Amino acid sequence: MKKTRIKSKDLNKELEYFGFNIEYSKKDKIESLESKDKELKGFAVNDQLSFFYSENKLIPNLKILQDQPNLLKQITIDMGAIKFIINGADIMRPGIVEIEEGINKDSFIVIVDVNNKKPLAVGIALFSSEEMKDMDSGKVIKNIHYVGDDVWERS
C-alpha cells in the first residue's frame, strides 16, 4: 500500500465536494492511500482507512460510520438478512424494515440492523426512498462494502 502524507485541508476539500459534513484538523494524521494493484484508493485518518473511492465517488468506510453514523442516509434491515448482507449479497426489499426519508437513486447509503443499529454495509440505492416504500419485492440496494470484505480487512 502506497501512503502519501497530505494536509487535512486537502481531505476536507474532498469531503466537502462529496457532501460529507465532517472536518479534520492539522492535528490529524492524513494519508492518501493506493494499493499496489491500484484497486483500492482512499484516505487514512490517524492510521485508519476512513474513506475509499468506488465508482469515482468517495465513500466512508464502515469503521468510520460506527463513529459517525450520520454521514450517510440509513436503511434498516431485519436480523434474518444480516448473514446474507455480510457475505456480499445485495439488499432485497423484503428484508428492509425502515427506510430513511430523502434517499435518492444512485446515492450511497449505510445498511444497519434493526436491533443494534450497527453499520453492516454500504450500498448504492437503486431506487429513491419513495420508490422503495412502494415496492414489495426485488433488489433495491447494490452492496459495495460490507463487514469482512477487502476494504474492511485493510482498515
Secondary structure in CASP SS format (residue, H / E / C, confidence):
PFRMAT SS
TARGET T0000
AUTHOR 0000-0000-0000
METHOD secondary structure of the structure
MODEL  1
M C 1.00
K E 1.00
K E 1.00
T E 1.00
R E 1.00
I C 1.00
K C 1.00
S H 1.00
K H 1.00
D H 1.00
L H 1.00
N H 1.00
K H 1.00
E H 1.00
L H 1.00
E H 1.00
Y H 1.00
F C 1.00
G C 1.00
F C 1.00
N C 1.00
I C 1.00
E C 1.00
Y C 1.00
S C 1.00
K C 1.00
K C 1.00
D C 1.00
K C 1.00
I E 1.00
E E 1.00
S E 1.00
L E 1.00
E E 1.00
S C 1.00
K C 1.00
D C 1.00
K C 1.00
E C 1.00
L C 1.00
K E 1.00
G E 1.00
F E 1.00
A E 1.00
V E 1.00
N C 1.00
D C 1.00
Q E 1.00
L E 1.00
S E 1.00
F E 1.00
F E 1.00
Y E 1.00
S E 1.00
E C 1.00
N C 1.00
K E 1.00
L E 1.00
I E 1.00
P E 1.00
N C 1.00
L H 1.00
K H 1.00
I H 1.00
L H 1.00
Q H 1.00
D H 1.00
Q C 1.00
P H 1.00
N H 1.00
L H 1.00
L C 1.00
K E 1.00
Q E 1.00
I E 1.00
T E 1.00
I E 1.00
D C 1.00
M H 1.00
G H 1.00
A H 1.00
I H 1.00
K H 1.00
F H 1.00
I H 1.00
I C 1.00
N C 1.00
G C 1.00
A C 1.00
D C 1.00
I E 1.00
M E 1.00
R H 1.00
P H 1.00
G H 1.00
I E 1.00
V E 1.00
E E 1.00
I E 1.00
E C 1.00
E C 1.00
G C 1.00
I C 1.00
N C 1.00
K C 1.00
D C 1.00
S C 1.00
F E 1.00
I E 1.00
V E 1.00
I E 1.00
V E 1.00
D E 1.00
V C 1.00
N C 1.00
N C 1.00
K C 1.00
K C 1.00
P E 1.00
L E 1.00
A E 1.00
V E 1.00
G E 1.00
I E 1.00
A E 1.00
L C 1.00
F C 1.00
S C 1.00
S H 1.00
E H 1.00
E H 1.00
M H 1.00
K H 1.00
D H 1.00
M C 1.00
D C 1.00
S C 1.00
G C 1.00
K E 1.00
V E 1.00
I E 1.00
K E 1.00
N E 1.00
I E 1.00
H E 1.00
Y E 1.00
V C 1.00
G C 1.00
D C 1.00
D H 1.00
V H 1.00
W H 1.00
E H 1.00
R H 1.00
S C 1.00
END
